[in-house]
Amino acid sequence: MGKIITNKDIIEAYSGWFKRYSHLGSDTYLLTFMFDPLPSNERTRLRIITSEIERTYSWQLTRHVRNPNRSDYCHFPFWIVCPDWPVYKKDRQSIYDVSINNGLHAHGVALVPQTTRMKECFAKHINDNQSRYTGGKTHIQRIDAIPVEYSMDRVVDYTLKSVKTYKASFDDLIVLPRSQHEMRD
C-alpha cells in the first residue's frame, strides 16, 4: 500500500512549484481579496468569490499579454487563490472586515512572468487601479497585492491555511489560468 498523501504534502508540493518558477524569472506576490456583503449561504458566497476572482484575473491578464487566446500559457500569470476565514490574532482586525460575510475573504499567490506587456510592478498596478477591479457591479471591496520578499514556504502555507485546517478543501481552490479543457466545459 502506498503512502497516504496529506494536505500538508500537497501544500509543500505547491510551495516547491512556486519556488521553481520564481527562480526561473517570475515575480511572486501575495494577494488578498476583501468582499462587499454577499448572500448568507456559504456555497453561494464561494461561487460569487470564485467568479469575481476569475473576472479580476481576466481583466488583468490583458495587461500582460495582448491576445490571451493566441498566447502561450508560459506568458500568463499563475494564480492560486483560497478562501479564508479570520482567526484570533493579537493584532486586532477591523470589526468591519471580520463581520462582513462572517469574515470570509480570499488569499492568493500570484506568479507573474517578468516578460510581460505590463510596464509597472504588478503590485503597483493592482494597488493603484483599485477602481478598475472594485466597485460598480463587482462584489470586490478591495484587493491588496504585496511583493513576496521572504520565505515562499511561509507565503504558500499562509495562503492555503484554510485547506491545512480543513475549513476549505482543495476543491475550493481557484487555480488560474484554467486549462483550455476547462474553458471549453
C-alpha positions in Angstrom: 0.0 0.0 0.0 1.4 3.4 -1.0 1.9 6.5 1.2 -1.2 8.4 2.1 -0.9 12.0 0.7 -1.9 14.6 3.3 -2.9 18.2 2.8 0.5 19.1 4.2 2.2 17.1 1.4 0.1 18.9 -1.3 0.8 22.3 0.2 4.5 21.5 0.2 4.3 20.5 -3.4 2.6 23.8 -4.3 5.4 25.6 -2.4 8.1 23.7 -4.3 6.4 24.5 -7.6 6.2 28.3 -6.8 9.9 28.3 -5.7 10.9 26.6 -9.0 9.0 29.1 -11.2 10.1 32.2 -9.2 13.8 31.0 -9.7 13.1 30.8 -13.4 12.3 34.5 -13.6 8.8 35.1 -12.3 7.9 37.6 -9.6 5.8 36.4 -6.7 3.0 38.4 -5.0 0.7 37.8 -2.1 -2.9 38.8 -2.9 -5.7 39.5 -0.5 -9.3 39.9 -1.7 -11.9 41.5 0.5 -15.6 41.5 -0.5 -18.7 43.5 0.0 -21.6 41.8 1.8 -22.6 38.7 0.0 -25.7 36.4 0.3 -25.7 34.4 3.6 -25.4 30.9 2.0 -21.8 29.8 2.3 -21.8 27.9 -1.0 -23.3 30.9 -2.8 -20.6 33.2 -1.3 -17.9 30.8 -2.5 -19.4 30.7 -6.0 -19.5 34.5 -6.2 -16.0 34.8 -4.9 -14.7 32.4 -7.5 -16.5 34.3 -10.3 -15.2 37.7 -9.1 -11.6 36.4 -8.8 -11.8 34.8 -12.3 -13.1 38.1 -13.7 -10.3 40.1 -12.0 -7.8 37.7 -13.4 -9.1 38.0 -16.9 -9.1 41.8 -16.7 -5.5 42.0 -15.6 -4.4 39.2 -18.0 -4.7 41.6 -21.0 -2.2 43.9 -19.2 0.3 41.0 -19.5 -0.4 39.6 -23.0 -2.0 41.3 -25.9 -4.2 38.4 -27.0 -4.7 35.7 -24.4 -6.4 33.4 -26.8 -3.4 33.3 -29.1 -0.6 33.4 -26.4 1.3 30.6 -24.8 0.4 29.9 -21.2 4.1 30.3 -20.2 3.5 34.1 -20.6 0.4 34.1 -18.4 0.5 35.0 -14.7 -0.3 32.0 -12.5 -2.6 32.5 -9.5 -3.7 30.1 -6.8 -6.4 31.6 -4.5 -8.0 30.1 -1.5 -11.0 31.2 0.6 -10.1 32.1 4.1 -11.8 33.0 7.4 -10.4 35.1 10.3 -8.6 33.5 13.2 -7.8 35.1 16.5 -4.8 37.5 16.3 -3.1 39.7 18.8 -3.2 42.5 16.2 -6.9 43.2 16.0 -8.5 43.3 12.6 -11.2 45.9 11.8 -14.6 44.9 13.1 -15.9 45.7 9.6 -13.6 43.2 7.9 -14.5 40.4 10.3 -18.2 41.0 10.4 -18.9 41.1 6.7 -19.6 37.6 5.3 -18.5 36.2 8.7 -15.0 37.3 7.8 -14.8 35.3 4.6 -12.1 36.7 2.3 -9.5 35.1 0.0 -5.7 35.0 -0.2 -3.7 34.1 -3.2 -0.2 33.7 -4.5 0.5 35.2 -7.9 3.5 34.3 -10.1 4.0 37.0 -12.7 6.4 36.4 -15.6 9.0 39.2 -15.9 8.5 39.2 -19.7 5.1 40.9 -19.9 3.5 44.0 -21.5 2.9 45.5 -18.1 5.4 48.3 -17.7 4.9 48.8 -13.9 5.2 46.4 -11.0 2.2 44.1 -10.7 1.5 45.2 -7.1 1.7 48.8 -8.0 -0.7 48.2 -10.9 -3.3 46.4 -8.6 -2.9 48.9 -5.8 -3.1 52.0 -8.0 -6.0 50.8 -10.1 -8.4 49.7 -7.3 -11.3 51.4 -9.2 -10.8 49.2 -12.2 -11.1 46.0 -10.1 -13.5 47.0 -7.4 -16.8 48.9 -7.0 -19.5 49.2 -9.6 -21.0 45.8 -10.5 -18.3 43.8 -8.8 -18.5 42.4 -5.3 -14.9 43.0 -4.5 -14.3 45.7 -1.9 -10.5 45.9 -2.2 -7.5 43.9 -3.4 -4.1 44.1 -1.8 -1.0 42.9 -3.7 2.3 42.7 -1.9 5.6 41.5 -3.5 6.9 38.4 -1.7 10.4 39.0 -0.4 10.6 36.3 2.2 10.0 32.6 2.5 7.9 31.1 -0.3 7.0 28.2 2.1 5.5 30.6 4.6 3.6 32.5 1.9 2.1 29.4 0.3 1.3 27.9 3.8 -0.4 31.2 4.8 -2.4 31.3 1.6 -3.6 27.7 2.0 -4.0 27.7 5.7 -7.8 27.1 5.4 -7.1 23.9 3.5 -4.5 22.9 6.1 -7.0 23.4 8.9 -9.8 21.7 6.8 -12.0 24.8 6.7 -11.7 24.6 2.9 -10.9 21.8 0.6 -8.7 21.6 -2.5 -12.0 21.8 -4.5 -12.4 25.4 -3.2 -9.0 26.5 -4.6 -9.1 28.8 -7.6 -6.3 28.0 -9.9 -5.7 30.4 -12.8 -5.3 30.3 -15.7 -7.8 27.5 -16.2 -6.7 24.8 -18.6 -8.0 25.0 -22.2 -10.1 21.9 -21.5 -11.8 23.6 -18.5 -12.5 26.7 -20.6 -14.4 24.6 -23.2 -16.6 23.0 -20.5 
